[in-house]
Amino acid sequence: MAITNLLSSTITPVPFSHTQSLHTSSLFNSQLKHSPFLLPKPARIPRDPKKPSIRAQSKNDDSADGPDRLISAITYFYPFFDGIQYGKYVITQFSPIQTLIQPLVPAIRVFKSFPLNGLLVFFTLYFVVVRNPNFSRYVRFNTMQAIVLDVLLIFPDLLERSFNPRDGLGLDLMMSFDSTVFLFLLVSLVYGSSSCLLGQLPRLPIVAEAADRQVL
């Protein structure tokens, strides 16, 4: 009976003015601000513009330090030493080239002293340097360029073995072809090594794209 009377009784709403609403909102915000359950917002530490930011450097970029430059420059001697025989006509005719190559003669003799030296150097550079992620991409790319350049020497070697004229027009063509191959190797050596020593990235024609595909 009491519950029926409670449910059936009319609830008269209490009027709530706009002033009371603002006072209640201000009181709630004041209590919320001083609540012990809310953590203070951490202060933002200003960044010192003079302090350099630390940034991790990846081994996959094309930057080069001193050792990387030196290793990359040395690798371009490999195809030049392997193809020095194509300069037999140019070297004998031009004394400035003889003077340029004279300091390299001891190293060339050591390289040519054993027939398998070229093959050993090839596998060493490919598996120890190119496929080694501990070396920077700069070193691996330049090494791969030198390897591709040496692999291309197979074509003039096959041409000489299959077509070896003794005189006449055939001999003149062969001399021009050998001289062109040698000069290309010489220019690649000078350009590649000097660029590496200066910290630049040399891109040789014909071989650069093949080297890019091999170096990830």
ABEGO torsion letter per residue (X at the ends): XAAAAAAABBBBBBBBBAAAAAAAAAAAAAAAAABAABBBBBBBBBBBAABBBBBBBBAABABBBAAAAAAAAAAAAAAAAAAAAAAAAAAAABAAAAAAAAAAAAAAAAAAABAAAAAAAAAAAAAAAAABAABBAAAAAAAAAAAAAAAAAAAAAAAAAABBBABEAAAAAAAAAAAAAAAAAAAAAAAAAAAAAAGBBBBBBGAAAAAAAABX
